[in-house]
Amino acid sequence: MAFFLSRLLSNDIGIDLGTANTLVYVKGQNIVVDEPSVVALDRNSHKPLAIGSHAKQMMGRQNPDIEVIRPLRNGVIADFDVTEEMLRHFIRKVQKNRLLVRPRIVICVPSGVTAVEMRAVRESAERAGAREVYIIKEPMAAAIGIGLPVEEAVGSMVIDIGGGTTEIAVIALSGIVTSRSIKIAGDGMNQAIITMLRRKHNLLVGERSAEQIKCEIGSAGKLDSEFQHPCRGLDTVSFIPKTIIVDSVEIREALNGTVNSILEAVRQTLEHTPPELAADILDRGIIMTGGGALLRGLDHRLMEETGLPVIVADDPLTCVVRGTGRVLENIDQYQKLLL
């Protein structure tokens, strides 16, 4: 009975409000929501028709009466009202079997977020039904989710490559010592593939198709065995649907500019790292998290460029939200990390 009541009353929530996906951790239950940050609206009433996975299925296929929106761009809120509706939907989804007690929420923001953007995130969460809102920076949450000793006098370097931003941070003694936040990440890679296909093959494809190509045959370095993948889209000359075969070499060339931008940001962060912490990173290596960490060969390319050990975290897609979960479980311990 005590366990049942604790689950009924415990409604603390951790949210990784990502450009591509929103993940929700409920205290005592682990991750209960992992859905795309996409909302489908009725153009006339501007009311949500679908949120999450169902809305993403409509992307690129909607009729003129439906508008499909990604309310977050480059890691921050682009549409305040739609973000609020999306948050309210996910909060209600995880709270449906609990008493009418508004939840306490820990929510993540990019390390380079401005005060105005941070206030927008806080107000969206409050208006969506939060009792209290705590904000934590994404690289710190990722480091906690991995299990790095963020409170100790030892340096840890985390690279979190999400959909809208790449977060690079050196962490020690419960703080971010130096960091870089660039608005180049998974979405930029998708756009690079779309641009290449249009220019080289006169083929117009959508974001979903570009993302699928990236996941199937995308890479940051030369592969032992190159791949091919069929790609369907609209011919920009004849305006007739067609299928072409693309190979991993040309996709790698398309992604090279985005990958180089990420590598340059890592180098700049290392340049501003104090020598003692740099020595720690040399011993402990760089930890990669986020969906972008799964790009083939990116860890080896980073190792070649920096000369440092590079490790891809276990289940990199959930590191940030797992970090919010650990904070929820020990909120007094991590109080000074919260904004």
C-alpha angles and dihedrals in degrees: 000000000000091000091048093050092047091053091046094051100034103092104154111140135197117203130194098197098196132179091236104025139014118215124190127200119196117203109253094012108063122221111351102165128045109160139141116272091240131125128191114209135192103242092215102047096021088223121141115262096178137359130199122353095004091052092049090055087060093052110120091002102071125121122235092270092060127069119195113205137186098205094196123065127180091356096303137088113278096171113034098191096046092047089053091051091049093049092047090052094052093044091052090046093059095037099050095105097043137088118270095272117132111238130246108232135203109196131182130232132181115268091242095054117136125232090253093051091047091052090051090055092048094048092047091054093046094049090046089061110278120150094200128006124207120184126208129180115251100237090051091050090048091051091050091046091053091049098246117162095250093165096054130089093256129101123244125183120207129185113193112188109190134163100280106015141029112219119201118182142164109212132195138148094013094305144088106251097186132354147169126207116191128180092229118101142104095337090052090053091052091050091049090056092048091051094048093050092049094048100038103032104020087237124141115207134169131241093264093055092046091050091050091052090049092052094044103045108358118125142166097213141026114295128220088232122022121222138216129209134187113241124196125198146119120301106234092208103046096020089224122128113254142169125230133178116240124189132215092249095064092041089052090051090051092051095045096091093052092045091050091052090054092047091050091052089052091051091050091051091050090050090060095045116111113248095245092054091044088057089052091051090050088056099039102031133216119300118214122205137167131059092291090063087072093065106119114257097002092117092051092046090052091048091053093048097047104026088227129122111262124201127187109218121239109266092359093188093068102038095102097049091044086055091055087050092055089049090052091050091051104023095153091054093051098037094115091056092059124091 
